């Protein structure tokens, strides 16, 4: 099979496309999680889990690692939500301990925690 530029195309990468990743990233950003401090963590999980699980099942069926940046981004937004909602977790040390405790105690609470549960090095 020939590619558009004339070269022979011999491989296929079944990963999420850059356009789809951008579109999903925009959708996650439009949720504005940091402003939803009126919801509980369980309420956010009930709202987010079906959506994220669908993305994981559809786009991650053959190439999971392509979704890791998106799932880490969702984690980062959730961390911002926690830090905005609970003042006691605004300091980095207290927050990291609490986040690690929650992710290890409830590893399946959020759908994407099955694939990513680490605290990012950059805030």
Steps between C-alpha positions, in 0.01 A plus 500: 500500500628846417487801727402846371864599451569193281692290750395146570294478816579174680386555856202616697495650848160450666546788744271795564547769237642839585172666400295271725741559788471876452121482486480292817748730673281798416197319635680421828609863526142615438387308809678767708546262790674757716173697516287203605592510868135462597508136393638220711782279378252214464271727297786590267586132466140412407503774237849440355536121517258397222652753261863414573428126504347531154809678369723238659303214347475655153837672452705284734398160369823451304739777606449593864813706543377757245229598750734547796559873442125561488434296813785676682344831397167394650687406817664842507162673470363283780797589716425867442140435600612336826736786579227758434233316698708405804722776633698262721647340187638817348850427629687262274603249766157457657340472158742237372450285809123525476496431124728198538285370784179531297640350180649200680197440722245536218685412177178453298305799631558689176506304176833637378681414825524144374757623248651808669525566872821696543541855622651713222834666568384833354199686639 
